[in-house]
Amino acid sequence: MDAWTLVMVLVAAGFYTSSLLAVGTALFKLGFLDLPARQIAALNRIALVSLWTAITLALLQWPLQAGFLGGGTLDAALDPMLLGIVFDSAQGNRTLLAVAGLLLLHALLLRRRAWQYLALPGGVLVLLAFVQVGHTQQEPRWLLGGLLLVHLATASFWIGALIPLYRVAGNPAYEAQPTGLLTRFGRLATTAVALLLLAGVAMAWLLAGGLFPLFTTAYGQILLAKIALVTLLLGLAALNKLRLVPAYERGDMRAPGRLRRSILLEGLLVSGVFLLTALLTTTSSPGG
């Protein structure tokens, strides 16, 4: 892998992480309206940092793609003709949708709760941006696109919950009854994880063309590595729900530290998943 492609992979991974974190933060905030003021302020900060990081990286992908078309040089990245080609392509459509959606997510920061719901169409635009390019463009496009939207929506909700849950688990001062938030999220996460898993498995099967190509192609092998990380994530989620949160509720003195370490490990695994996803979409295709 050359240096230009490596930068494209890292920027793509950063965009995936920050944009879905912004969407997930919106879903978490609007799904738990009774959060205390300190938690809401923290969520607003997370949203602001993540959405502007995502906007910056989305715009950076434009010249990076132009540079890639021109042989991976800075001159090509700044070439007006190549920039125009990228802007008129599906990549340009994705950038416009993503930036528009991320700007709408600013509604999450407004004081009036009714106005905050404008963040929801913003989140939809961001998710729709992901189906404009990539391997879901192949047939059956409508099915792959729908599966990807379900996969991303549930993943973003999960990702958006990691930071607030980490804060609550280690510092009960952020909430009068922290176990209430942990238990409520656990109930919602059960459905989200099921949808995430079903959509992911269906997409993997359709994109790879069956079971055998998963082991015989570069694309399939990277996809298997991603599936392995997601499996570990699901295992941690089950551990949290079945063991660590109940121990927290019982007042086990070791439970907060263990729960925080588990959530931190989830975050690290999510980063690995996004890095592999960026590698898949940038360097390989389902047929090879």
C-alpha positions in Angstrom: 0.0 0.0 0.0 1.5 3.4 -1.0 1.5 6.4 1.3 -1.4 8.2 -0.5 -3.7 5.2 -0.2 -2.7 4.8 3.5 -3.7 8.4 4.2 -7.0 7.8 2.3 -7.7 4.7 4.5 -6.9 6.6 7.8 -9.0 9.6 6.7 -11.9 7.3 5.8 -11.7 5.5 9.1 -11.7 8.9 10.9 -14.7 10.0 8.9 -16.7 6.9 9.6 -15.9 7.1 13.4 -16.7 10.8 13.8 -19.8 11.0 11.6 -21.4 7.9 13.2 -20.4 9.2 16.7 -22.2 12.5 15.9 -25.3 10.6 14.7 -25.2 8.2 17.6 -24.8 11.1 20.1 -28.0 12.6 18.7 -29.9 9.3 18.9 -28.7 8.8 22.5 -29.6 12.3 23.6 -33.1 12.2 22.0 -33.6 8.7 23.3 -32.9 9.6 26.9 -34.6 13.0 27.4 -34.4 12.8 31.2 -30.6 13.0 31.4 -29.2 15.4 34.0 -27.8 18.8 32.9 -24.2 17.7 33.3 -24.7 14.7 31.0 -26.5 16.8 28.4 -23.7 19.4 28.4 -21.1 16.6 27.9 -23.2 15.1 25.0 -23.3 18.6 23.4 -19.5 18.8 23.6 -19.1 15.3 22.1 -21.6 16.2 19.3 -19.8 19.5 18.5 -16.3 18.0 18.3 -17.4 14.9 16.4 -19.5 16.6 13.8 -16.9 19.2 13.0 -14.2 16.5 12.8 -16.5 14.6 10.4 -17.1 17.7 8.2 -13.4 18.4 8.0 -12.6 14.8 7.1 -15.4 14.7 4.5 -14.1 17.8 2.8 -10.5 16.4 3.0 -11.6 13.2 1.1 -12.5 15.4 -1.9 -8.9 16.4 -2.8 -7.5 13.0 -1.6 -9.7 11.3 -4.2 -8.7 13.7 -6.9 -5.1 13.1 -6.0 -5.6 9.4 -6.2 -7.0 9.7 -9.7 -4.0 11.7 -10.7 -1.4 9.3 -9.4 -1.2 10.2 -5.7 0.4 13.6 -6.0 -0.3 17.0 -4.3 -0.5 18.7 -7.7 -3.3 16.2 -8.8 -5.1 16.8 -5.5 -5.3 20.5 -6.3 -6.1 20.1 -10.0 -9.4 21.9 -10.9 -10.3 19.3 -13.5 -9.8 16.3 -11.2 -11.6 18.1 -8.4 -14.5 18.7 -10.7 -14.6 15.0 -11.8 -14.8 13.9 -8.1 -17.4 16.6 -7.3 -19.6 15.4 -10.2 -19.3 11.8 -9.1 -21.1 9.7 -6.5 -18.3 10.8 -4.1 -19.4 14.4 -4.5 -23.0 13.5 -3.8 -21.8 11.7 -0.7 -19.8 14.7 0.5 -22.8 17.1 0.0 -25.2 14.8 1.8 -22.8 14.2 4.7 -21.9 17.8 5.2 -25.6 18.9 5.0 -26.6 16.3 7.5 -23.8 17.1 9.9 -24.7 20.8 9.7 -28.3 19.9 10.6 -27.1 18.0 13.6 -26.2 21.3 15.1 -29.9 21.5 16.1 -28.9 19.1 18.9 -27.2 22.0 20.6 -30.3 24.3 20.6 -32.0 25.0 24.0 -35.5 24.4 22.9 -36.2 20.6 22.9 -38.7 20.8 20.0 -35.9 22.3 17.7 -33.5 19.5 18.7 -35.5 17.0 16.7 -34.2 18.7 13.5 -31.1 16.7 14.2 -33.0 13.5 13.2 -33.3 14.4 9.5 -29.7 15.5 9.7 -28.8 12.0 10.9 -30.8 10.4 8.1 -28.8 12.5 5.5 -25.5 11.4 7.0 -26.6 7.7 6.9 -27.8 8.1 3.3 -24.4 9.5 2.4 -22.9 6.1 3.0 -25.0 4.4 0.4 -23.9 6.7 -2.4 -20.6 5.0 -2.8 -19.0 1.7 -2.0 -19.8 -1.9 -2.5 -23.5 -1.5 -1.9 -23.8 0.0 -5.4 -23.8 -3.5 -6.8 -27.0 -5.5 -7.2 -29.4 -6.0 -5.5 -28.7 -2.3 -4.7 -32.0 -1.6 -2.9 -31.5 -4.6 -0.5 -27.8 -3.8 0.2 -28.6 -0.1 0.7 -31.4 -0.9 3.1 -29.3 -3.4 5.0 -26.5 -0.8 5.3 -28.8 1.8 6.6 -30.1 -0.5 9.3 -26.5 -1.6 10.1 -25.3 2.0 10.4 -28.2 3.3 12.4 -27.9 0.6 15.0 -24.1 0.9 15.1 -24.3 4.6 15.5 -26.7 4.3 18.5 -24.3 1.9 20.1 -21.2 4.0 19.4 -23.0 7.2 20.6 -23.7 5.5 24.0 -20.1 4.4 24.8 -18.8 7.8 26.1 -21.8 8.7 28.3 -22.0 5.2 29.7 -18.3 5.2 30.4 -18.7 8.5 32.3 -21.7 7.3 34.3 -20.2 3.9 35.2 -17.2 5.5 36.9 -18.8 8.6 38.3 -22.3 8.3 39.8 -22.3 12.1 40.4 -23.3 12.5 36.7 -26.6 10.9 37.5 -28.6 10.4 40.6 -29.4 6.7 39.6 -26.7 5.6 37.2 -27.9 2.0 37.1 -31.2 3.2 35.7 -29.5 4.5 32.6 -27.3 1.4 32.2 -30.3 -0.9 32.5 -32.5 1.1 30.1 -29.7 1.2 27.6 -29.2 -2.6 28.0 -32.9 -3.2 27.0 -32.6 -1.0 23.9 -29.2 -2.4 23.0 -30.6 -6.0 22.9 -32.8 -5.0 19.9 -30.1 -2.9 18.3 -27.5 -5.7 18.5 -29.9 -8.2 16.9 -30.6 -5.8 14.0 -26.9 -5.0 13.7 -25.9 -8.6 13.5 -28.6 -9.7 11.1 -28.0 -6.8 8.7 -24.2 -7.3 8.9 -24.4 -11.1 8.2 -26.8 -10.6 5.3 -24.5 -7.9 3.7 -21.4 -10.1 4.2 -23.1 -13.0 2.4 -24.5 -10.9 -0.5 -21.2 -8.9 -1.0 -18.9 -11.9 -0.8 -21.2 -14.1 -2.9 -21.4 -17.0 -0.4 -19.3 -18.6 2.2 -16.3 -19.9 0.1 -15.2 -16.4 -1.2 -14.8 -15.3 2.4 -11.8 -17.5 2.7 -10.3 -17.3 -0.8 -10.4 -13.5 -1.6 -8.6 -10.6 0.0 -11.9 -8.9 0.4 -13.4 -11.9 2.2 -10.4 -12.2 4.5 -10.6 -8.6 5.6 -14.3 -9.0 6.0 -13.7 -12.1 8.2 -11.3 -10.0 10.4 -14.0 -7.4 10.7 -16.6 -10.1 11.7 -14.2 -11.4 14.3 -13.9 -7.9 15.9 -17.7 -7.5 15.8 -18.1 -10.9 17.5 -15.8 -9.7 20.3 -17.9 -6.6 20.6 -21.1 -8.6 20.9 -19.4 -10.8 23.6 -18.5 -7.7 25.6 -22.0 -6.3 25.2 -23.4 -9.6 26.6 -20.9 -9.5 29.4 -21.9 -6.0 30.3 -25.6 -6.8 30.3 -25.5 -10.2 32.0 -22.7 -9.8 34.5 -21.2 -6.3 35.0 -24.3 -4.2 35.1 -26.1 -6.6 37.6 -22.9 -6.5 39.7 -23.0 -2.7 39.6 -26.7 -2.7 40.7 -25.8 -5.0 43.6 -23.2 -2.5 44.8 -20.1 -4.6 44.0 -17.2 -2.3 44.6 -15.2 -3.8 41.7 -18.0 -3.5 39.2 -17.5 0.2 38.2 -13.9 -0.3 37.3 -14.6 -3.5 35.4 -17.5 -1.9 33.5 -15.4 1.1 32.5 -12.6 -1.2 31.2 -15.1 -3.2 29.3 -16.6 -0.1 27.7 -13.2 1.3 26.9 -12.3 -2.0 25.2 -15.5 -1.8 23.2 -14.4 1.6 22.0 -11.0 0.2 20.9 -12.7 -2.6 19.0 -15.0 -0.2 17.3 -11.9 1.8 16.1 -10.5 -1.5 14.7 -13.8 -2.2 12.9 -13.8 1.2 11.3 -10.2 0.8 10.2 -11.0 -2.5 8.5 -14.1 -1.0 7.0 -12.0 1.8 5.5 -9.5 -0.8 4.2 -12.3 -2.7 2.6 -13.9 0.2 0.8 -10.6 1.8 -0.2 -8.4 -1.0 -1.3 -10.4 -4.1 -2.2 -13.6 -5.2 -3.9 -16.0 -8.2 -3.4 -14.7 -9.8 -6.5 -11.0 -9.9 -5.5 
